[in-house]
Amino acid sequence: MVTQLPIQTAEIIYPDSDGQLMADNTLQYRWIVTIQGGLDSLFQNDPNVFVAGDLLWYPVEGSNVIRRAPDVMVAIGRPKGDRGSYQQWREENIPPQVVFEILSPGNSVKEMVAKHNFYRRYGVEEYYLYDPDKGDLTGWIRDGEELPEIEQMLGWVSPRLGIRFELSQGQLEIYRPDGEKFVSYVELARQKEVVQQELEQEKQRAEQEKQRAEQAEEELETLRALLAQKGINPDEL
């Protein structure tokens, strides 16, 4: 009798890095951070919206070569929290519904076609591509098994995210549903500084008004005292 030993299969490792740079230049990096930060802020109070930047997404269990790392991705219905990668079978098999790519001079046409095919095949509902050097914005939205291009992106409102896309002087502008614009951390810090300066100015104006009121009250009391010395009742004047 021959006893067969159980066959041991090697555990599949899903690397957290693909060895690629997050960005090729400062402009691309700034846009990635601005969009990721803006979306994170937009959904900060929703515990079931996961936003990530440059995170590897593995859509198929058992394959560590089928993967992409969108510049920004949003998975609605998944809890917030840190991850080394987005392994879809561990996420209730929910793919990221929305992805963003920021084009750089190093991206080839072949690479971008492959990304579109990947997102179409593995369930992305909305895909947005922005070229900050040319000011070109392109979008695709799911229609059944396909991911056709959106005809008009100016003024387009994302069905999933509620954000609105505009182009001003060749630059992308993204607006929240409340009308607030996505801004970089530097712009955000500048806005905060302006608000703090306005608050400080308002505080100084209030203090000056208080001092003027106190001075007027002192002058009035001095006048009342002088009238009283002369036997005049100021309340009868």
C-alpha distance (Angstrom), angle and dihedral (degrees) to the residues before:
residue distance angle dihedral
M1 . . .
V2 3.76 . .
T3 3.78 117.5 .
Q4 3.76 113.4 -148.9
L5 3.76 115.7 -145.5
P6 3.79 116.2 -137.1
I7 3.76 112.6 -97.7
Q8 3.78 110.9 -116.8
T9 3.77 115.2 -148.3
A10 3.76 119.5 -154.0
E11 3.77 115.1 -109.6
I12 3.77 111.8 -107.9
I13 3.78 113.6 -122.4
Y14 3.77 118.6 -147.6
P15 3.82 105.7 -159.1
D16 3.78 118.8 -139.7
S17 3.80 91.4 -142.7
D18 3.78 134.1 47.9
G19 3.79 92.4 -162.4
Q20 3.80 91.8 -114.2
L21 3.78 125.3 127.1
M22 3.78 116.9 -105.8
A23 3.80 90.0 -132.4
D24 3.78 138.5 4.1
N25 3.78 96.4 -144.5
T26 3.79 143.5 8.8
L27 3.81 94.6 -98.2
Q28 3.79 93.4 55.3
Y29 3.80 91.4 44.9
R30 3.81 92.3 50.1
W31 3.79 91.9 53.3
I32 3.80 92.8 47.4
V33 3.80 91.4 51.7
T34 3.81 93.1 43.7
I35 3.81 94.2 52.0
Q36 3.80 94.5 41.8
G37 3.80 91.7 47.2
G38 3.79 93.0 45.3
L39 3.79 92.6 51.8
D40 3.80 92.4 44.3
S41 3.79 89.1 52.9
L42 3.80 92.3 45.7
F43 3.81 91.9 55.8
Q44 3.81 98.6 31.9
N45 3.81 92.4 119.4
D46 3.81 95.5 46.8
P47 3.83 108.7 84.6
N48 3.80 91.5 -165.6
V49 3.78 100.6 60.3
F50 3.80 115.4 87.8
V51 3.81 117.7 -162.1
A52 3.80 122.8 -174.7
G53 3.77 140.9 167.8
D54 3.81 125.2 -143.4
L55 3.82 92.9 -8.6
L56 3.79 120.0 152.7
W57 3.79 113.0 -115.4
Y58 3.81 118.0 -155.9
P59 3.82 108.7 -168.9
V60 3.81 98.3 177.7
E61 3.79 124.8 59.2
G62 3.78 110.9 -133.7
S63 3.79 95.9 29.2
N64 3.78 122.6 89.5
V65 3.80 93.7 175.3
I66 3.81 96.7 60.8
R67 3.76 98.3 81.2
R68 3.78 146.3 116.4
A69 3.79 134.9 -169.7
P70 3.82 107.9 -146.1
D71 3.78 114.0 -155.8
V72 3.82 86.7 -122.9
M73 3.78 129.1 2.8
V74 3.79 135.9 -179.7
A75 3.81 123.8 -155.7
I76 3.79 110.9 -169.2
G77 3.79 113.3 -157.6
R78 3.80 95.0 30.8
P79 3.80 123.6 105.9
K80 3.76 123.7 -111.2
G81 3.79 117.7 -106.8
D82 3.77 142.9 109.1
R83 3.80 119.6 -67.6
G84 3.77 134.6 178.1
S85 3.79 89.2 -146.8
Y86 3.78 138.6 -13.1
Q87 3.81 105.5 -104.5
Q88 3.76 102.2 -174.3
W89 3.81 97.5 -154.2
R90 3.82 87.6 59.1
E91 3.80 90.3 51.1
E92 3.82 97.7 62.2
N93 3.81 85.6 -89.0
I94 3.82 90.3 -73.9
P95 3.81 112.0 150.1
P96 3.79 121.0 -150.5
Q97 3.80 104.1 -86.1
V98 3.80 95.9 -156.3
V99 3.81 130.0 35.5
F100 3.79 133.9 178.2
E101 3.78 129.3 -158.2
I102 3.82 124.6 -168.9
L103 3.78 110.4 -152.8
S104 3.78 121.1 -132.4
P105 3.83 130.7 -174.1
G106 3.80 88.1 -104.1
N107 3.81 94.6 62.7
S108 3.79 113.5 101.1
V109 3.80 126.5 -148.6
K110 3.81 89.1 -117.5
E111 3.81 90.8 54.4
M112 3.79 93.7 49.5
V113 3.81 92.3 47.7
A114 3.81 88.8 51.5
K115 3.82 90.5 51.2
H116 3.79 92.3 50.7
N117 3.81 90.9 49.0
F118 3.80 90.5 49.0
Y119 3.79 93.6 50.7
R120 3.79 91.8 45.4
R121 3.80 92.9 49.6
Y122 3.80 97.9 45.5
G123 3.78 101.6 47.7
V124 3.81 110.0 -92.4
E125 3.81 109.3 159.5
E126 3.80 99.4 -165.9
Y127 3.79 127.8 25.2
Y128 3.81 122.8 -176.6
L129 3.81 125.4 -170.8
Y130 3.80 122.2 -170.3
D131 3.79 127.5 -173.3
P132 3.83 105.5 -161.4
D133 3.81 93.1 -172.9
K134 3.81 93.3 58.4
G135 3.80 98.6 24.8
D136 3.81 90.6 -124.4
L137 3.81 119.7 151.7
T138 3.80 122.7 -170.2
G139 3.78 129.3 177.1
W140 3.79 138.4 -173.4
I141 3.80 128.8 -163.3
R142 3.78 128.3 -164.4
D143 3.78 120.8 -100.8
G144 3.80 108.8 177.3
E145 3.81 107.5 -59.8
E146 3.78 93.6 -14.5
L147 3.79 134.2 80.1
P148 3.81 104.9 -150.0
E149 3.78 124.9 -175.7
I150 3.80 120.7 -93.8
E151 3.79 107.4 -117.1
Q152 3.82 98.2 -146.2
M153 3.79 120.1 27.8
L154 3.82 97.9 171.9
G155 3.77 106.1 100.6
W156 3.80 91.4 2.9
V157 3.80 114.6 155.8
S158 3.80 117.7 -151.6
P159 3.82 109.1 -121.9
R160 3.79 91.4 -148.7
L161 3.80 101.1 39.9
G162 3.80 104.1 27.0
I163 3.81 91.3 -135.8
R164 3.81 121.2 137.8
F165 3.80 125.7 -137.1
E166 3.80 123.1 -144.5
L167 3.79 135.7 165.4
S168 3.80 118.9 -141.0
Q169 3.80 119.5 -177.5
G170 3.78 89.8 -19.5
Q171 3.80 94.1 -51.1
L172 3.78 127.3 113.1
E173 3.78 117.9 -114.9
I174 3.80 121.5 -170.5
Y175 3.79 120.5 -165.1
R176 3.78 128.9 -161.8
P177 3.83 119.6 -132.0
D178 3.83 87.9 -99.1
G179 3.81 90.8 57.2
E180 3.81 96.8 -106.3
K181 3.79 114.3 136.6
F182 3.80 125.4 -127.2
V183 3.80 107.3 -111.4
S184 3.78 136.6 -179.2
Y185 3.78 121.4 -102.9
V186 3.81 89.5 -104.3
E187 3.81 91.5 53.3
L188 3.79 90.0 45.2
A189 3.81 90.8 51.7
R190 3.81 89.7 47.8
Q191 3.79 91.3 51.4
K192 3.80 90.0 48.8
E193 3.79 90.0 50.0
V194 3.81 91.1 51.1
V195 3.81 90.8 49.7
Q196 3.80 90.9 49.1
Q197 3.81 90.4 49.7
E198 3.81 90.8 50.2
L199 3.80 90.6 48.7
E200 3.80 90.6 49.2
Q201 3.81 91.0 49.0
E202 3.80 90.3 48.9
K203 3.80 89.4 49.2
Q204 3.80 90.5 51.2
R205 3.83 91.4 48.4
A206 3.79 90.3 50.2
E207 3.79 90.6 49.4
Q208 3.80 91.5 49.3
E209 3.81 90.7 49.9
K210 3.79 89.5 49.9
Q211 3.80 91.2 50.4
R212 3.82 91.6 48.5
A213 3.82 90.5 49.2
E214 3.80 91.3 49.4
Q215 3.81 91.0 47.6
A216 3.82 91.2 49.7
E217 3.80 90.0 49.7
E218 3.83 90.9 50.5
E219 3.80 91.2 49.6
L220 3.80 90.5 48.9
E221 3.81 91.5 50.7
T222 3.81 90.1 48.5
L223 3.80 90.3 51.6
R224 3.79 91.9 48.5
A225 3.81 90.1 51.2
L226 3.82 92.2 51.1
L227 3.80 91.5 49.9
A228 3.78 91.0 48.4
Q229 3.82 90.2 52.7
K230 3.78 88.0 56.6
G231 3.79 91.5 49.9
I232 3.75 94.2 -106.6
N233 3.76 119.6 136.3
P234 3.85 105.4 -141.7
D235 3.82 90.7 -159.0
E236 3.81 89.5 63.5
L237 3.78 94.8 53.6
